[in-house]
Amino acid sequence: MRKLTHEEIVARQVSGLNEPRLLLCVILNNVRSLHNVGAIFRTADGVGVAKIWLCGITGYPPQAGIAKTALGAQDHVPWEYREDPVVLAEELKEQGYQIVLLEQMAGAVSHDVFMPKAPVCLVIGNEVNGVSQRLVSLCDAAIEIEMAGIKNSLNAAIAFGIAAYHIRARLKNQWDPCARTSGS
């Protein structure tokens, strides 16, 4: 084994720019921190998320706080702002999306045993209050990340990364041939 050079890493990344995106989209429901939004863009790019929906008070590009942590991913992952995440979730559900909340709630299953059914819409909630109660009635599943320490939750961007990469592992053979990496 050997460590890849920076040039090899960049070449590998450039060669993958035309790959289709996963049958996975994300709703950010009132995520307050622009740094969390940016970090989610960066992780979503790595995961192959087809689209990010920014809802409610969630900030959207162009904003310096997002750019600082997204490092350009906000220009490559398709995104759209929508005021009401409930109306959006209803529309996605009608299109056949499985609505999955990343939330601690009765009936939630551990993220590592969850088996998604494409297409999937993963919903990430506010850093303090979680996902809007109005979205709970629309969800098809809820997943949570086991916490073993004294804290009861992870940072929203970190939790998204854990859940998104698990879903990627389960969906990686199911790509959206219409969704490309460029554009917003």
N, C-alpha and C positions, 0 to 999 in steps of 0.2 A: 504494500500500500504506500501511497505517497499523497501528500497534500496537493490539491489542485492550485495552479497559479491563478492570479486574478484574471489574466487574459483567458485562461481556459474556462473559468466560471462565467465570464461575460459572453464568450462564444457559445457556451451551452445555453445561456439564457436567451441570446438573440436567435438561436436556432429553434427555440420553442415558441416564439412570438405568434406564429400562425396556428398553434394548436387550438382546438375548440375548448370551450369552457365546460365545466361540470353542470349537470342539471341541478344546480344549487344556487339559490339567491338568498339574500340576507335582508331583513328589516331591522333597522336600528330605531328603536322606539324610545324617543326622548333621552338619548345619550347626551349627557351634559358636556363632557370633556372633549375638546377639539383634539387633544393628544390621543385619547382613546379612539376617536373617529379615524384619525390618521393611521394609528397602529392597526386598526381593523382593515383599512384599505390595503396596507402593506401585506398583512397576512392573507387577506382575500385574494390578492394577486398571486401569492405563492400557492394557495390552495387551488386556484382555478375557478373561483366563484364567477358565475355568469353575470350577476348584477347585484348592486347594493342599493337598497331603498332607504333614504334618509327621511325620517318622519318626525313630526312634532317639533320640539325645540332642538333636535339634533342639528348641529352645524353642517354646512356643506361647502365644497370648494367654490371659489378660491379663498382660503383663509390660511394665514401663516401658521397657526397652531396645528392645522391638519397637515400642511406641507412639511412641517418640521419632522413629523414621525412617519408620514406616508412615503417620503423620499421619492416622489414622482409616481407612485402607484395610483394616486387619484386621477392621473391622466391616462391610465391604461385599463382600469377596471370600470366597466360601464356603471353609471349611477344615475339616480333620479331622486328629486325631492318630492315628497307627497305629505301634505299636512296631516291627514288622518290615516293612521296605520290600520284601523279596523276596516275601513272601506277597501283599502289595498289588500288586506288579508282575505277579505270576502271575494275580491276579484281573482286573486291567485288561487283560492280554493276552488272557484268555479272552473279555472283552467286546469284543475287536476293536481295542484301542488299539495303536498303533505305539509301542513303547518306545524312546525316543531318549536316549542318554547324552550329556551335555555333558562330554567327557573327552578327554584326550590319550591315545590308544592306537593300536596298530597297526590299520589299517583305518578309522580315523576320516576323515571328509571335512570339508572346510572348511565352516563354517556358511553361508557366502554362496552355495554351490552346492547345498546340501541341499534336496531336494524332499520335504516331509513328506506323509504320507497320513493324513488325518483318520479317526478321532480320534487325537490324539497325546498321549503322556505324556512330558514332558521331565523328565529326572532330573538334579538338581544334587547334587554330592557335597560332602564335608567339605573345608574350606579347605586342609588339609594333605595328606590321604590320598586325596582325590577320592572317586569313587563306589565303594561296596563291591564287592569282587571277585565276591561272590555274585550281583550284578546283571548282570555282564558276560554271562553265559550266556543271560540273558533278553532282551538288547537286540536290537532289529531294526536299529538304526543307531547310530553314534556320530558326533558332530560336535565340531569344535574350532575355536578362534579363532586365526588366525595371529598369531604374536608376532614382531616385527621388532627388538626391543631386547634388552637383556641379561637381562631378566626372562623367566621361562618361562611365566608365567600372569598372569591378571587376578584382581582381587577377585571372589569368588563372585557377589555381587549385580550387579556391573558385567557380568560374563560372561553372567549370566542375562538381563540387559536386552538385550544385543546379540543373543543367540540367540532370545529370545522375540519381539522385534520383527521379526526375519527370518521366523520361523515365522508370525507374524501376517500379514505381507505376503503369504505364500503361501496362508494359510487364510482370509483376511478375508471371503470370500464363502461360507464354510461355518460357519454359526452353530449353536449348540446351542439350539433353541427352548425347551427345558425349563429351562435354567439361567438364572437371573436374578441381578442384581447384589447383592441383599440377602440376609441370612441367613448362618449359618455352620454 
